């Protein structure tokens, strides 16, 4: 689908979602408005983050930034109705795609048993330009896609069975936020303000940024632009990948 094609509505016949990203703030740049809508509808959403984002603030050491960013992410999640936030404790900035990451993500999928998995952009570039995506996003995204299938196969990571984690083949879709290949969207008109507030909860991180990404108002502009492909409402877009 081209970047100016109309977007289809996201499926709504599901009850549980798991959002998997590399860092605190990743979900707030593109998904939190949709997540707020879903939790308002009574759906269950949990977060799993590969890192605590300890390398994300130039003016703070990782030892200072990690605990601070963890607390900001937990507070941000609560703004949009998410109470379960888990951290896998991979090192920020140097995440490698590989079996350990796939195993940990497969374990999370088996533990939470989602029908929908939400993740951030795993492609080489971002929408609207040639800007290079960072390695952590690409590696966690690819590992998440593979972990969905790993979670369904009892003969992959057999030690998970010893931990009581039975296979889960119930993931029906993976929704990729901030993708240059978006196909679907969610109307976030009613939850736009909470999406902005959820990003503002990352106060220390935003204080260390410059440029448009430091202004939470960026989210409203992005939602307005996405809405031009989705009936003129405020919207956030996803690339929807069927898994069944």
Backbone bond lengths (Angstrom), bond angles and torsions (degrees), N, CA, C in turn:
res aa  C-N    CA-C-N  psi(-1)  N-CA   C-N-CA  omega(-1)  CA-C   N-CA-C  phi
1 X - - - 1.468 - - 1.528 109.11 -
2 X 1.351 117.30 134.78 1.452 120.88 179.06 1.521 110.61 -75.35
3 X 1.351 115.84 163.43 1.457 120.10 -174.87 1.524 113.17 -73.31
4 X 1.344 118.86 -4.69 1.460 120.44 176.21 1.530 112.06 -113.83
5 X 1.330 118.14 6.18 1.463 121.36 179.02 1.521 110.38 -74.80
6 X 1.322 115.93 153.33 1.461 120.31 177.94 1.530 110.38 -67.99
7 X 1.322 115.09 147.30 1.458 122.09 -176.57 1.523 110.54 -100.83
8 X 1.313 116.88 144.15 1.466 122.49 177.92 1.528 110.08 -88.92
9 X 1.334 118.07 155.36 1.469 120.06 175.84 1.526 110.68 -66.71
10 X 1.321 115.77 143.46 1.462 120.49 174.57 1.524 110.47 -66.99
11 X 1.326 118.62 146.96 1.467 120.46 174.29 1.524 110.76 -59.55
12 X 1.318 115.95 148.47 1.463 120.29 178.59 1.523 112.50 -126.89
13 X 1.323 117.95 9.25 1.462 120.67 -179.88 1.533 110.20 -93.56
14 X 1.311 115.10 63.64 1.464 121.81 178.54 1.527 108.19 -152.41
15 X 1.340 116.01 164.90 1.467 121.09 -176.49 1.521 113.93 -122.98
16 X 1.348 118.83 -28.45 1.462 121.22 -173.58 1.526 110.38 -128.05
17 X 1.336 115.13 134.32 1.464 120.97 176.23 1.518 109.68 -128.88
18 X 1.312 115.42 150.08 1.462 122.84 173.47 1.516 107.66 -125.49
19 X 1.328 116.73 124.44 1.459 122.17 178.07 1.525 108.64 -101.63
20 X 1.327 116.86 125.02 1.464 122.94 -176.06 1.524 108.65 -123.26
21 X 1.327 116.75 119.48 1.460 121.02 -179.53 1.524 109.88 -141.69
22 X 1.320 115.46 172.73 1.462 120.77 -177.52 1.519 112.78 -82.12
23 X 1.344 117.33 -40.32 1.463 120.33 -167.53 1.528 112.69 -135.88
24 X 1.341 117.00 156.58 1.462 119.78 162.13 1.531 108.96 -55.02
25 X 1.304 116.37 141.39 1.473 128.64 -179.22 1.515 113.06 88.06
26 X 1.336 120.00 -17.43 1.471 119.83 -178.64 1.526 111.80 -58.99
27 X 1.315 117.50 -42.18 1.468 120.27 -179.36 1.518 111.82 -71.60
28 X 1.322 116.63 -29.76 1.462 119.91 -177.23 1.525 111.75 -73.52
29 X 1.323 117.87 -22.43 1.457 121.60 173.62 1.528 109.46 -92.58
30 X 1.343 116.90 65.23 1.456 117.87 170.98 1.505 117.97 135.74
31 X 1.348 118.76 -14.83 1.466 119.31 -175.62 1.512 114.64 -125.24
32 X 1.325 118.77 -21.46 1.467 119.95 -166.06 1.522 113.13 -66.12
33 X 1.327 118.23 -30.38 1.459 119.18 176.63 1.514 111.84 -63.65
34 X 1.337 116.56 -41.66 1.466 120.50 176.67 1.519 110.97 -66.81
35 X 1.323 116.69 -40.63 1.464 120.13 -179.70 1.520 110.55 -63.24
36 X 1.327 117.71 -40.60 1.466 120.56 176.70 1.525 110.85 -61.45
37 X 1.311 116.85 -41.95 1.477 119.84 177.34 1.525 110.36 -60.35
38 X 1.324 116.03 -44.95 1.467 119.33 -177.45 1.527 111.96 -65.27
39 X 1.320 117.58 -43.52 1.468 118.32 179.34 1.521 110.69 -67.91
40 X 1.330 118.38 -33.66 1.467 120.89 174.80 1.527 111.05 -60.82
41 X 1.317 116.28 -30.90 1.469 121.09 179.20 1.525 112.49 -81.93
42 X 1.319 117.10 1.03 1.457 120.97 178.49 1.515 114.88 91.00
43 X 1.325 117.74 8.64 1.455 120.44 178.21 1.529 110.28 -81.40
44 X 1.316 115.92 154.07 1.461 122.41 179.19 1.524 109.70 -95.41
45 X 1.332 116.60 128.74 1.467 122.05 176.96 1.525 108.16 -131.09
46 X 1.316 116.78 131.10 1.463 122.74 175.15 1.523 108.83 -122.10
47 X 1.344 115.84 154.08 1.461 121.52 179.33 1.527 109.76 -112.69
48 X 1.325 116.56 140.05 1.460 123.50 167.83 1.523 107.73 -128.64
49 X 1.332 116.29 123.65 1.460 122.09 -179.45 1.520 109.05 -115.55
50 X 1.324 116.26 133.16 1.459 119.67 -178.98 1.522 111.99 -68.47
51 X 1.341 117.93 -34.42 1.464 121.84 -177.63 1.524 109.86 -129.11
52 X 1.327 114.67 174.47 1.462 121.26 172.74 1.530 111.79 -100.11
53 X 1.330 116.77 8.86 1.457 120.63 176.52 1.509 114.44 69.02
54 X 1.331 116.15 28.66 1.468 119.53 -171.68 1.522 114.06 -70.55
55 X 1.336 117.61 -14.72 1.461 120.33 179.11 1.523 112.05 -99.89
56 X 1.328 117.64 14.62 1.456 120.21 -170.49 1.509 116.84 -96.02
57 X 1.342 118.29 -3.22 1.464 120.57 -178.30 1.521 108.15 -125.61
58 X 1.308 116.69 111.06 1.463 121.20 -173.48 1.529 112.41 -60.20
59 X 1.328 117.08 -34.27 1.458 120.46 -175.46 1.511 115.11 -85.85
60 X 1.334 118.18 0.85 1.462 121.93 179.32 1.521 109.48 -125.71
61 X 1.327 116.32 141.98 1.455 119.55 175.08 1.526 109.48 -68.46
62 X 1.325 117.78 157.59 1.465 119.25 175.74 1.520 113.00 -55.57
63 X 1.328 116.95 -35.38 1.462 120.13 179.54 1.520 111.55 -65.49
64 X 1.325 116.73 -31.92 1.460 120.91 176.87 1.525 111.47 -81.81
65 X 1.321 115.79 -42.54 1.464 120.00 -171.85 1.523 112.85 -73.60
66 X 1.323 118.00 -37.75 1.461 120.44 -174.62 1.518 113.90 -56.36
67 X 1.345 118.73 -56.63 1.469 119.31 179.37 1.525 112.95 -62.00
68 X 1.334 116.66 -36.39 1.460 120.09 179.77 1.525 110.85 -65.27
69 X 1.313 116.99 -45.04 1.457 120.25 -178.08 1.525 111.38 -70.09
70 X 1.314 116.86 -31.90 1.464 119.69 174.49 1.522 110.49 -59.96
71 X 1.324 116.81 -47.65 1.464 120.10 -178.96 1.522 111.40 -66.84
72 X 1.330 117.06 -36.99 1.464 119.17 177.19 1.528 110.90 -64.76
73 X 1.326 117.71 -37.92 1.468 119.93 179.19 1.520 111.39 -67.02
74 X 1.317 116.90 -41.08 1.464 120.06 178.57 1.524 110.13 -62.49
75 X 1.342 116.98 -43.49 1.464 120.57 178.33 1.521 110.97 -64.73
76 X 1.324 116.99 -40.46 1.461 121.48 179.36 1.521 111.04 -62.85
77 X 1.320 116.65 -42.60 1.466 120.58 179.86 1.518 111.24 -61.46
78 X 1.315 117.12 -39.84 1.461 120.40 -178.57 1.521 111.72 -64.20
79 X 1.329 117.14 -30.30 1.466 120.31 178.51 1.526 110.59 -59.17
80 X 1.323 116.87 -34.10 1.472 120.54 -177.30 1.529 112.04 -105.42
81 X 1.323 117.03 17.60 1.457 120.63 171.09 1.509 116.13 86.32
82 X 1.335 117.73 18.62 1.467 121.77 -179.76 1.518 109.07 -106.31
83 X 1.321 116.58 123.92 1.465 121.95 -178.60 1.528 113.08 -103.28
84 X 1.320 118.19 -24.01 1.463 121.53 -176.50 1.521 109.97 -99.60
85 X 1.341 115.81 113.21 1.464 122.14 179.26 1.524 107.49 -131.32
86 X 1.316 117.05 117.73 1.462 122.43 -177.89 1.526 110.18 -116.05
87 X 1.333 115.69 146.20 1.464 122.18 179.11 1.527 108.81 -122.38
88 X 1.326 117.06 132.67 1.457 121.74 -177.10 1.524 113.17 -91.92
89 X 1.327 117.70 -10.10 1.471 123.14 173.82 1.524 114.17 67.39
90 X 1.327 117.19 32.88 1.455 119.28 165.47 1.526 108.74 -75.05
91 X 1.327 116.47 157.10 1.461 121.12 -178.05 1.525 109.89 -77.84
92 X 1.313 116.19 127.83 1.459 122.48 -178.15 1.524 110.64 -65.29
93 X 1.330 115.44 133.36 1.453 121.76 174.86 1.509 115.36 92.06
94 X 1.334 116.93 -15.18 1.467 119.38 -176.07 1.531 111.06 -132.34
95 X 1.331 116.92 30.22 1.466 120.16 178.89 1.525 109.38 -67.09
96 X 1.313 115.70 131.23 1.456 120.99 177.93 1.525 110.16 -107.28
97 X 1.329 115.75 137.04 1.459 119.30 170.23 1.523 107.74 -67.71
98 X 1.331 116.50 133.73 1.455 119.12 177.91 1.508 111.59 173.89
99 X 1.326 115.52 -177.37 1.457 120.95 -175.04 1.525 113.65 -63.43
100 X 1.337 120.65 -40.55 1.471 118.32 179.06 1.531 112.54 -58.71
101 X 1.337 116.80 -42.65 1.462 119.90 179.54 1.525 110.37 -67.68
102 X 1.316 117.57 -44.41 1.469 119.75 177.70 1.525 111.00 -58.90
103 X 1.326 116.82 -42.06 1.459 120.09 -179.55 1.518 111.09 -62.47
104 X 1.333 116.95 -46.89 1.462 119.74 -178.05 1.522 111.45 -63.79
105 X 1.317 116.84 -37.44 1.462 119.63 179.30 1.526 111.10 -73.72
106 X 1.325 117.38 -37.23 1.467 119.53 175.12 1.519 110.46 -61.98
107 X 1.334 116.55 -39.24 1.464 120.27 177.35 1.520 110.82 -62.02
108 X 1.334 116.79 -42.36 1.466 120.07 179.29 1.524 110.96 -63.65
109 X 1.321 116.94 -40.54 1.465 120.25 179.27 1.524 110.33 -65.46
110 X 1.312 117.70 -42.24 1.467 119.73 177.22 1.530 111.15 -64.91
111 X 1.313 116.23 -36.23 1.466 120.59 -178.25 1.524 111.29 -67.79
112 X 1.323 117.11 -43.34 1.469 121.14 -173.92 1.525 113.06 -93.80
113 X 1.322 118.04 -22.29 1.466 123.11 174.58 1.541 112.54 54.08
114 X 1.333 116.96 56.08 1.467 119.64 -179.04 1.522 112.60 -80.39
115 X 1.310 114.30 158.72 1.464 121.41 168.16 1.525 110.96 -94.39
116 X 1.326 115.71 -28.83 1.459 122.85 179.08 1.523 108.53 -122.61
117 X 1.326 116.97 130.58 1.462 122.19 171.82 1.525 107.67 -110.06
118 X 1.317 116.21 128.98 1.462 122.85 178.98 1.523 108.00 -108.83
119 X 1.310 116.93 136.03 1.466 120.62 177.13 1.520 108.79 -146.64
120 X 1.320 116.18 171.42 1.454 119.27 178.26 1.526 110.20 -96.74
121 X 1.294 115.77 174.12 1.456 124.05 -172.73 1.534 112.08 -55.83
122 X 1.326 115.61 124.95 1.461 121.29 177.53 1.526 112.18 -106.91
123 X 1.321 117.07 2.54 1.459 120.45 -178.79 1.534 110.48 -78.32
124 X 1.321 116.19 170.18 1.463 120.32 -175.87 1.519 112.92 -68.64
125 X 1.344 116.98 -29.33 1.461 120.57 -176.08 1.520 110.75 -130.25
126 X 1.350 115.13 169.59 1.463 122.90 178.71 1.528 109.93 -96.03
127 X 1.332 118.41 164.54 1.467 120.28 177.33 1.529 111.78 -63.34
128 X 1.309 115.55 147.69 1.455 120.72 170.00 1.505 116.05 82.45
129 X 1.306 118.76 3.33 1.453 118.83 -179.09 1.508 112.38 -179.67
130 X 1.335 116.30 -178.42 1.463 120.36 -175.87 1.527 113.55 -92.11
131 X 1.334 118.03 17.57 1.462 120.50 -173.40 1.521 110.56 -66.43
132 X 1.322 115.73 127.66 1.460 121.41 -175.76 1.524 111.22 -72.29
133 X 1.306 116.40 130.53 1.459 122.48 173.61 1.525 109.02 -74.68
134 X 1.334 116.84 150.76 1.455 119.98 -176.49 1.521 111.24 -82.83
135 X 1.330 115.23 157.37 1.461 121.58 -173.41 1.522 112.09 -61.46
136 X 1.341 118.37 -40.37 1.462 120.19 -179.14 1.521 111.32 -57.83
137 X 1.334 116.98 -43.73 1.467 120.19 179.87 1.527 110.87 -63.84
138 X 1.316 115.80 -44.63 1.465 119.35 -177.89 1.524 110.94 -64.76
139 X 1.320 116.41 -44.24 1.466 119.83 -175.73 1.523 112.42 -71.09
140 X 1.327 117.42 -42.50 1.463 119.65 178.32 1.524 110.17 -67.21
141 X 1.316 117.20 -38.84 1.458 119.80 179.63 1.515 112.40 -63.05
142 X 1.327 116.66 -48.10 1.461 119.61 179.68 1.526 110.77 -63.50
143 X 1.332 116.61 -41.43 1.464 119.64 178.80 1.524 111.36 -64.01
144 X 1.325 117.21 -34.66 1.464 120.57 178.26 1.522 110.85 -65.15
145 X 1.325 116.60 -45.46 1.465 119.70 178.04 1.527 110.94 -58.75
146 X 1.313 116.78 -43.79 1.464 119.81 179.92 1.523 111.39 -70.04
147 X 1.335 117.03 -34.83 1.463 120.82 -178.62 1.522 112.09 -66.60
148 X 1.327 117.48 -27.35 1.468 119.40 176.52 1.523 109.64 -59.53
149 X 1.321 116.53 -44.70 1.467 119.66 177.83 1.527 111.05 -72.95
150 X 1.332 117.18 -38.77 1.465 119.65 177.47 1.525 111.12 -57.91
151 X 1.329 115.77 -40.06 1.464 120.17 -177.34 1.520 111.69 -63.58
152 X 1.319 116.90 -25.34 1.463 121.09 -176.82 1.525 113.43 -87.83
153 X 1.325 117.11 -11.40 1.466 121.23 -173.10 1.528 109.85 -108.52
154 X 1.315 116.99 111.74 1.465 119.77 -176.05 1.525 112.59 -66.81
155 X 1.328 118.28 -17.60 1.460 120.46 -177.68 1.524 112.48 -93.85
156 X 1.323 116.84 0.92 1.464 121.51 171.79 1.526 107.55 -102.81
157 X 1.321 117.67 129.88 1.469 122.80 -175.42 1.533 110.25 54.71
158 X 1.329 114.78 60.67 1.461 120.37 -174.77 1.527 112.78 -63.35
159 X 1.339 117.03 -21.86 1.466 119.08 178.32 1.520 112.12 -65.07
160 X 1.323 117.95 -19.90 1.465 119.52 177.24 1.521 111.13 -64.67
161 X 1.320 116.87 -28.95 1.463 119.66 176.26 1.522 110.59 -63.95
162 X 1.334 116.59 -36.53 1.462 120.46 178.47 1.524 111.58 -65.92
163 X 1.329 116.40 -22.78 1.462 121.25 177.73 1.526 111.85 -89.74
164 X 1.321 116.32 5.31 1.457 120.24 179.21 1.510 114.32 81.80
165 X 1.328 117.03 15.43 1.465 121.08 -177.99 1.525 109.13 -99.62
166 X 1.303 115.43 95.50 1.457 121.62 179.62 1.534 110.23 -73.10
167 X 1.326 117.56 154.54 1.464 120.00 179.35 1.526 111.95 -56.18
168 X 1.329 114.71 147.82 1.462 121.43 176.36 1.522 108.37 -129.69
169 X 1.313 115.91 114.09 1.465 122.02 179.99 1.517 111.58 -109.81
170 X 1.332 116.69 20.06 1.456 120.64 -173.46 1.508 116.22 -91.39
171 X 1.345 118.39 2.70 1.469 119.47 176.63 1.525 108.77 -71.76
172 X 1.313 115.71 118.91 1.464 120.71 -177.02 1.527 112.45 -96.86
173 X 1.331 115.91 -29.65 1.465 120.06 -179.47 1.525 109.51 -145.81
174 X 1.327 114.90 154.08 1.461 122.79 163.52 1.522 106.85 -116.05
175 X 1.331 116.19 127.66 1.463 122.02 179.77 1.524 108.78 -107.38
176 X 1.321 116.54 118.95 1.460 122.46 -175.62 1.525 108.88 -102.14
177 X 1.328 116.48 112.44 1.465 121.07 179.80 1.526 110.50 -79.87
178 X 1.327 115.59 155.35 1.468 122.89 176.35 1.528 112.08 55.20
179 X 1.321 116.15 34.70 1.462 121.36 -178.28 1.526 110.87 -90.15
180 X 1.327 117.91 141.96 1.465 119.64 173.35 1.524 112.68 -73.13
181 X 1.331 116.87 -2.90 1.465 121.55 -179.47 1.524 111.01 -118.04
182 X 1.329 117.48 37.98 1.466 121.71 -176.23 1.521 111.40 -59.64
183 X 1.340 114.87 141.18 1.461 121.98 -179.98 1.527 112.69 -124.82
184 X 1.341 117.83 -24.19 1.455 123.16 -172.26 1.528 109.77 -134.18
185 X 1.328 115.65 167.45 1.463 119.66 179.69 1.518 110.58 -151.99
186 X 1.336 114.51 164.56 1.460 123.53 177.92 1.523 108.09 -126.38
187 X 1.314 116.72 133.50 1.463 122.65 175.34 1.525 108.47 -72.73
188 X 1.343 116.97 116.22 1.465 120.65 -178.86 1.528 111.59 -115.47
189 X 1.331 116.03 24.01 1.463 119.30 -179.96 1.524 111.30 -54.36
190 X 1.328 117.02 -44.87 1.465 121.10 -175.81 1.520 112.99 -76.69
191 X 1.324 117.84 -15.88 1.467 120.54 -175.80 1.521 112.78 -118.25
192 X 1.329 117.41 9.39 1.455 120.65 -177.15 1.521 111.98 -59.15
193 X 1.325 116.71 -44.26 1.466 119.59 -178.10 1.522 111.43 -62.41
194 X 1.326 116.85 -38.41 1.461 119.29 178.80 1.525 111.30 -71.06
195 X 1.309 117.18 -32.33 1.462 119.46 174.77 1.524 110.59 -60.65
196 X 1.324 115.76 -43.22 1.467 120.05 177.96 1.521 110.51 -64.26
197 X 1.329 116.82 -43.96 1.466 120.04 -179.89 1.523 111.20 -63.97
198 X 1.313 117.18 -35.11 1.467 119.23 179.25 1.524 111.21 -65.97
199 X 1.331 117.23 -34.63 1.461 119.21 175.11 1.524 110.84 -72.09
200 X 1.317 117.06 -39.26 1.465 119.99 179.05 1.529 112.37 -60.95
201 X 1.338 116.93 -23.89 1.466 119.94 178.54 1.524 111.98 -63.18
202 X 1.325 117.17 -19.74 1.470 121.16 176.50 1.536 109.28 -86.63
203 X 1.309 115.84 57.56 1.468 121.06 -169.73 1.523 112.40 -62.90
204 X 1.321 117.37 -47.94 1.464 119.87 -177.51 1.525 110.79 -64.08
205 X 1.322 116.38 -38.51 1.458 120.03 178.86 1.524 110.79 -65.32
206 X 1.324 117.11 -47.11 1.464 120.40 -179.39 1.518 111.45 -63.86
207 X 1.326 116.91 -36.36 1.467 120.15 179.19 1.527 111.60 -62.16
208 X 1.323 116.64 -25.65 1.457 120.03 -179.64 1.512 114.40 -90.70
209 X 1.332 117.46 -1.14 1.461 121.50 -179.36 1.521 111.33 -96.22
210 X 1.313 114.82 167.54 1.461 122.18 169.78 1.520 107.66 -138.80
211 X 1.331 116.51 165.47 1.453 119.90 179.39 1.515 112.36 84.07
212 X 1.331 117.30 -174.04 1.471 121.21 -173.53 1.521 113.68 -63.00
213 X 1.326 118.91 -28.70 1.461 120.52 -178.35 1.521 112.23 -69.63
214 X 1.327 117.73 -13.81 1.460 121.26 177.41 1.519 112.08 -83.31
215 X 1.323 117.73 -10.80 1.465 122.74 -177.81 1.524 109.25 -103.89
216 X 1.351 118.31 113.15 1.464 119.36 179.54 1.522 113.84 -57.88
217 X 1.352 117.12 -19.77 1.449 119.83 175.92 1.519 113.31 -61.37
218 X 1.318 116.19 -17.79 1.463 121.88 174.73 1.527 111.17 -54.58
219 X 1.332 116.29 -34.06 1.464 120.05 -177.95 1.520 111.66 -63.92
220 X 1.329 116.84 -41.94 1.464 119.86 -179.75 1.529 110.80 -65.68
221 X 1.313 116.32 -39.85 1.463 119.42 177.42 1.530 111.00 -62.28
222 X 1.333 115.84 -43.00 1.465 119.49 179.61 1.522 111.07 -65.49
223 X 1.345 116.94 -39.70 1.466 120.67 179.81 1.523 111.21 -66.57
224 X 1.320 116.55 -36.41 1.462 120.53 177.09 1.526 110.73 -65.34
225 X 1.321 115.89 -43.58 1.465 120.15 179.25 1.527 111.08 -64.06
226 X 1.330 116.74 -42.95 1.467 120.00 177.84 1.520 110.77 -62.84
227 X 1.328 116.37 -38.54 1.456 120.86 -178.94 1.511 114.17 -62.26
228 X 1.320 117.60 -21.44 1.460 120.20 175.92 1.530 111.32 -63.78
229 X 1.315 116.19 -18.86 1.469 121.35 177.25 1.525 111.49 -105.29
230 X 1.368 116.17 8.93 1.465 119.26 -173.97 1.524 110.07 -146.03
231 X 1.309 116.14 52.24 1.455 121.23 172.23 1.508 116.10 77.21
232 X 1.327 117.93 10.67 1.457 120.58 175.85 1.510 115.58 83.91
233 X 1.332 118.85 4.37 1.464 121.88 178.19 1.526 109.28 -89.36
234 X 1.336 116.32 166.78 1.454 119.52 169.65 1.527 108.08 -69.60
235 X 1.313 117.22 131.59 1.468 119.53 -172.10 1.518 110.94 -149.57
236 X 1.320 115.04 156.08 1.464 120.40 168.23 1.523 108.30 -122.06
237 X 1.323 114.93 144.07 1.462 121.46 -170.05 1.519 111.44 -106.00
238 X 1.329 114.65 152.39 1.456 122.34 176.41 1.524 109.52 -139.38
239 X 1.297 115.77 147.84 1.461 121.84 163.67 1.521 106.47 -88.53
240 X 1.309 117.25 115.85 1.460 120.90 -175.99 1.527 109.70 -97.52
241 X 1.331 115.66 120.86 1.460 122.33 -178.69 1.523 108.64 -109.98
242 X 1.327 119.06 112.37 1.471 120.30 177.60 1.528 110.17 -68.08
243 X 1.319 115.98 138.23 1.466 121.22 178.90 1.522 112.21 -112.79
244 X 1.317 117.20 -2.02 1.461 121.34 177.71 1.524 109.32 -134.19
